């Protein structure tokens, strides 16, 4: 899509709330949109002869105590935080924060009120790239949902014009946490590649401690995924551009054997473009899903173009790669945007959701993984509709919900954002539920999805574009954020 095409779209946002205790076929109505005071997910920024749509790098999640917390752009400038009230089905006004000079590129929540944020280090004294002026280092800060954050800790150093990046962040309810970063390696005269490093903080400790370097040196930053169970076991998975591999670090600090899971091929494309995802439960069941797709400038998509999953039974090594889809579309603009794949471990099975392809048109599919074997893919998005996955979440009773965005121009399916849910203990998904429909969503920014571990409510920050007539160009500035509520069944 051309910049001019993107510049002719206006994006609004909605927050959708649903309940995981719902039966699979219940479809309560969504409320009318309401504003979220002072916050936004995207804005129009000036470029030559036009304006361009830019994301604000929002974060959304729930603490183990059931407090909804979001990091959003502020209409008044900069970033801020806000909390969600389940009783009022509303967010409070977005409060400004520098987050101790860390721009949140990843977030993990723990306990009743704990927050971990990781991303670019933004203090005036931090080093900047010589050409772009962008921050070079990455750091982490701990705090709580009231906005009180501790002194930050730098985890990765950039060099020259090559910044370090945070590739994954995770925590459990007890406060154990892990962060993966990718840092440039400096040779005699220049940066010669990137290495990935794992840092872990235990609930009884203060600082994050480097556990190891992992993976091979790569040309650029490579994607990684992290998951922790309640005991503090850490599952680390990564794509080194050739293979997808995994290791487990036990709650006692023992580093397990590296295992090759299957074919890799993706680069790190930013925190909103998830290419690999992981899950681990209290029994040490493990699940890793990934999309291997080389993506270049202009989101040009190349080989190998697959979606795959690997699983491990409690106390067992991972089984081999199970390919869920082959031959993803290739060519200019065919790179999959957003969270390309998501996995979740349920009580009696596991589930994988991903953006796939049918006849060259992007679609959203799911598959169950039972006893280590992935079942047949099932299409969730409408036929003929170009759709992209936005999130997969699990509620406290084991119910699941998947959210996707559908582009305009699809026969029989209006452009907009949709969801499907299923109750705990079942394998049948309910019908598509409409979150919002309006205008052209082909340039929409990514949605944010999270489920409360207490109430089962699911928050979905989605983009609801509105058409502009003809050649109208939107003015530069933030796009208001709005709230919609799905009643509990």
N, C-alpha and C positions, 0 to 999 in steps of 0.2 A: 504494500500500500504506500502511496506517495505521501510526503509530508503535507501536501495541500489537502489531500483527502482526509488525513487525520485532523487537520486544522479546522475542518468543517463540522466537527462533532462536539457536542456539549455533553459533558458527563455529570450526572447527579449521582447520589449514592443512597442506598437504602440499607437498613439493618433488619435482618429477618430473624425472628425468634420462633423456635419450634420446640417440642418436647419429645424426648426419646421414649417416653412411656407410651407413646401413641401406637395404636395398631397400624399395621402396614398400609391399610387402605383408607385410613382417616385423612381428611384433607380440610381442616378448618380454614376459614378465610383469613387472608392477610389484612391487617388494618391499613388505613390510609397513611401515607408517609407523613412523618413529623420531623422537624429539623433537629439536628444535634448541634447545640449552640457552639459556634466558634471553631468547628473542626472541618477538615476536608481530607480526601484521599488523593486528589489529583488537582492540578492547576494548569492553566494556559500560560506558557512562558514565551516572551518575544523571541522571534528568529527573523531572518532576513525576509522582508515583505510579507510576513505572516506571523502566526503564533503556533507553538507546538504543545502537545499534551505531555505533561510530566507527572510521574507518580510521586507521592509524598513519603513513600517508604513506611507505610503504616504497619503496626503490629497489633495483634488481638489474641487474647487467651483468657483462661479462667485459672484461678488458684485452686489448690486442693480444697480450700474452704468454700469454694463456690463464688468467689468475687470475680466479676468480669472486669478486665482491664484492657485499655487500648492506648496505643501511642499514635497520634495523628498530627497532620499538619494543622497549623493554626491560621485562621483567616487574618489575624493581626500580624502574622509572620512567625517563622521558626516552627518548632515542634512543641508538643505538649502531651499531657496524659489526661485520661478521664476514666471514671468507673461506671459500671453498669449496675442499675438497681433492678433486680428481678421483680420486686414488689411493684415498682412503678413502670416496668418495661421501658426504661429510659436511661440514657447516658446523661451525666452532669456536664456542665460547661468545661471545655478543654482548658486546662491550666498550663501555663507556659513553664518549660523546664529546659535546662541545658544538659540534663542527665549526666552531670559531672564531666561535661565536655566529651561525651560519647554520643555519636549519632546512631540510634538503634537500627542495626541491620539484621538483628536476630534477637529473639526474646524467649525466655523460659520462666515459668512461674512455679512456685512451690509453697508448701505450708498454707496457712490461712491468708497470708498477705505478702509473701516474698516475691521479688521481681529480680531477674538477672537480664541485663541488656548488654549486647556486644555489637561493635561496629567501628567505623572510623573514629580516630582520636582527633578532636577538633579544637583543642585549646590554641590560642594565638601563638604559643611558643612551640607547638608541634611542627615537625618538618612537613613541607609541602612539595608536591611535584614541581619541578622547575618550569615546565611548560604550561600545565593546566591549573596549577595552584591547588589541586585536590589533596586532601590529607593522605599521608603515606603510611602512617602507623594505624594499628587497630588495638582497641582496648575493651575492657569489660568493667561494668560497675554493678554492684548489688544494692538493692533498696527494697521498698515496699509500695503498696498501692496508694499510700498517702503522699507519695512523691518525695520521700526522704531517701536520697541515694548516697552511698558511701564514696570515699575516694576511689577513683578508677585505678585499674591495673593494666599496663600496656602488655599485650601478649605477642604482638608481631610487629617487626620493623620493616618499613618499606625502604626502597633505595632508588635514587635517581628519579625516573618518571614512573617507576613500577610500585604500586601500593601493595601492602599486605591486605588480605581480605579474610573475613570470617566466613567459613563455609558451612558451619553447623553449630547449633546451640541446643542443649537439652538439660532437663533437671527432673528429679522425682519429687514426690510430695514431702519427703523428709529433709530435703535441702542438698542432697548430693547433686553435683552439676558437672557438665563437661562442655568444652568448647573446642572446635577444630578450626585451625587457621591455616592459610597458605601464605608463605613468605618468599620473597625473591632471594635467589642465591647469587651472590656477587662474585664474579671471576676476577681476573687481574685488571680488566679495564671496563667491564660491563656486566649487566645481569645476564646470567647464563641459564636460568630456569627457575622453577619454583619447587619448594618442598612443603609438605603438609606436616603439621604438628598437632598433637593432642594434649590438652590441658584438662585436669580434673581437680575439682574442689570437693572435699568431703564435708558432710554436715557439721562435723565437730571442728573443722578447720577454718582458716581465714582466707588465705590467698589461693588462687588457682596454681597448681603445680604442674610443670611439664612432665608428662609421662613418657612420651616417645615421639620421634619422627616416624611417619608411616608413609608407605607407598614409594614409588620411584620418583625421581626428579622429572618434571614435565615442563613443556614449553610455556604454558600458562597455568593459572590456578585451576584445580580440578575439583569436582563436586564431592561432597562427603555427606554422610547421614549419621546421626547419633540417636540412641534411645537408652533410657535407664529404667530398670524395674525398681520396686519398692525397697529391695535389699541394698541397692546401690551398684549392681552389676551394670557395666557399660558395654553396649553393643556399638561398635564403630564399623561403618561400611564406606567404601570409596570407589570411585572410578578413576583409574590412572591413565585413561585414554585408550588403553588396550584391553584391560580386564577389570572386572568388578571383584573386589576382595573384601574380606571382613575379619575382624578380630574381636574377642571379648576380653574385657578387663574386669576381673571379679571384684566384689565389694572389698576384698582383702588386698587388692592391688596386684594380683597375679595376672600377668599378660598371657593370654591364650595364643595358640598357634594361628598364624595367618592362613586363611582359607581362600582359594580362588572359587568364586561363585559362577562366573560366566563371562560372556563377551561384553566389553565396555566400548566407550567411544565418545563420551560427552565431555565438554568443557564446562567450567563453572560460568554460569550466565547471570549471576546475581541471586539474591536471597529470595526473590519472588518467582524465579524460574527453577523449580525443583526438579532435578533429574534422577535423584536417588533418595529413597526413604526407608526407614527401618523401624522395627518394633520388637520388644522383648517383654515377656511377662514374668510373674513370680516363680514359675516353674522352670524358667530359662527356655521356654519355647521362643524361637527367633524367626523373624520374617524380614526379608529385604526385597524390595521391588525397585526396578530401574528402567529408564528409557535410555537407550544408547543411540544417539543421533548427533552426528557432527553438525554444528551450526556455525556459519560464518557471517560475514558482514551482510547486512540486509536480511538477516535471518534465513540465509541460504542453507537448506538442509541437504545433508549427504549421508553416506553409509555409516554404520550398518543399518540403521533404521529399524530397531527392534524394541519390543517391550517384554521384559522377563521378570521372573520372580524365583527366589530360592528360600527354602525354609529348613528349620532344624527342630527336631523333637527335643524334649527336655534331656539335657545331658549328652546329646548326640551332636556330631558335626553336621554342617549343612549338607543337604542333598544337592544334586546337580541343578543346573539352570533349567527352568521350565519356560520356554518361549511362549508368551501369550499372543504375540502378534509380530508379523514380519512385514517388510516392505512398506514402512511408513513413507508418506509422500516426500519426494525430493525436489530440490530446485529453489529458486528465489522466493522468499516470503513463506516457505513451507515449514520453517522451523517451528516446533511446538512451543508456545509461550505459556507462562504460568506454571502451576504445579502439575507437571506432565504425568506424574504417577503418585499414588498415595496407598499406604497399607495400614491395616489395623488388625490386631489380634482380638477375637471375640472369645467368649467362654467355651463354645463348642466347635469353633472353626475360626478361620481368618478370612479377610476380604481384601481384595485389591481393586482399585479404581484407576483408570488411566484415560488419556486422550489417545484414541486410535484413529483408524482410517477405514472408510468403506467407499470403494470406488473413487478414491482420491479426495473424498470429503471427510473432514475431521468429525469424529463422533466420540461420545463418552461411553465407556464400557466398564463392567465390573465382572469379577470372577471370585468364587469361593475357593479357599485352600483348605481341604479336609484330609487329615492323616497324611500330610506332606505332599498331597497331589492337588494341583490346580484344576478346577473344573472348566467347563466350556464358557467362553466369554458370552456375556449377555449385554445387549445394547440398552442404555438408559435414555440417551437423548433421542429426539424425534427423527423419523426417517427423512433423509434428504436435507437435514439441517446441519450446517457447519457449526460444531459445538466444541467447547474446550472445558476440561475439568477445572473446577475451582477449589474443591475441598472434599474430604471424607472424614467424618467424625463418629465417635462412639459414645453413647451415654452410659450412665452408671449401672443400668440394668442389662446392658449388652445390645441395645438397639443401635442401629446405624443410620446415617443419612449421608447422601452424596449430593453435591451442588455443582451445577455447571452453567455456562453462559452459551447462548445460541445466537449466531450472527443473523443479520437480515438476509432476505432473498431466498430463504428456504421454503419450499412448497409445503403448505399446511402447518407450519410451525412459526408463529410470530417471533421476531427477535426479542430477546430478553434473558432473564435469569430464572433457572428452574431448580427444583430439588426433588429427590425421591427418598423415602424412608422405609425401613422395615423393622418389625418388632424383634425383641430378643428371642432367641431360640427358633427363629424361622429363617428360611432361605428365600422367601418371596418378597420382592420389592413392591411397594405400592406404586400407583400411577404417578406420572409427573405432576408436581405441584408448581403453580406459577408464583414466583416471587414478584416479578415485575416484567412488564412488556412495554417497550416504547422505542421508537426510532431505530437508529443504526448502531449496533454494538460492536462492529468489527474492529474498532480502535480502542475498546474499553480497557482500562487498567485491571489488574488482578483483584479478585475478591479476597476477603479475609474470612476464615471460617473457624469457629471454636465451639466446643460443647462443655457445659457445666458438669463437673463430676458429682454434683450434689442434686440439682434440680432436673438435670437432663436438658435444660434449655440450650438451643443452638443459636449462636449469633453469627450472622453472615453479613459482612460488609460488602455490598455489591455495587456495581456501577450501572446506572439506569440512564443511558444516553437519550437525548432528545434531538430530533432533527432540526436543522436550521435551513431556512429557505435559500435555494440558489447559491450564490457566491458569498453569502454572509460569513464574515470571519469573526469569531468570538473575541471579546476583549481579553487582554492578559489578566490573570488573577486567579484566586482559588475558586473551586467549584463547591458549592454548599453540600454538606453531608446531611442525609436524611434517614429517619428511623421508621421501620415498619415492624409490626408484631404479629406473629402467628399464634393464635390462641391454643392453649393446651386442650387436647381431646378429652 
